[in-house]
Amino acid sequence: MSTLPSCPQCQSEYTYQDGDMLICPECAHEWSASAPAEAVAEARVWKDAHGNVLQDGDSVTLIKDLKIKGSSSVVKVGTKVKNIRLIDGDHDIDCKIDGFGPMQLKTEFVKKA
């Protein structure tokens, strides 16, 4: 049995250690092995442009035409994106848009469907 703690973000028991870091293979969360387990950071809340709380697996709709960087194509307003994944960083949503492929979006340009 593993003596490593469960993931503080998704409670997965399949964590592994890489140097001084603990890593969850299910949600890709990384945290310091030397940090006490009680010092888990407060969970972040992602909200769409209208203030609705977003969660992994939700469907969202674009509220603005978005130009694709490095291309002349545009993702049109009203495009529905299914099964989003929330991430930390400059862009908050990791998703796959039909006809365009994998993409990252900002929560300020979507509304919950």
Stockholm file with secondary structure:
# STOCKHOLM 1.0

chainA/1-113         MSTLPSCPQCQSEYTYQDGDMLICPECAHEWSASAPAEAVAEARVWKDAHGNVLQDGDSVTLIKDLKIKGSSSVVKVGTKVKNIRLIDGDHDIDCKIDGFGPMQLKTEFVKKA
#=GR chainA/1-113 SS CCCSCCCTTTCCSCCEEETTEEECTTTCCEEETTSCGGGCCCCCCEECTTSCEECTTCCEEESSCEECTTSSCEECTTCEECSCEECSSSSCEEEEETTTEEEEECGGGEEEC
#=GC SS_cons         CCCSCCCTTTCCSCCEEETTEEECTTTCCEEETTSCGGGCCCCCCEECTTSCEECTTCCEEESSCEECTTSSCEECTTCEECSCEECSSSSCEEEEETTTEEEEECGGGEEEC
//
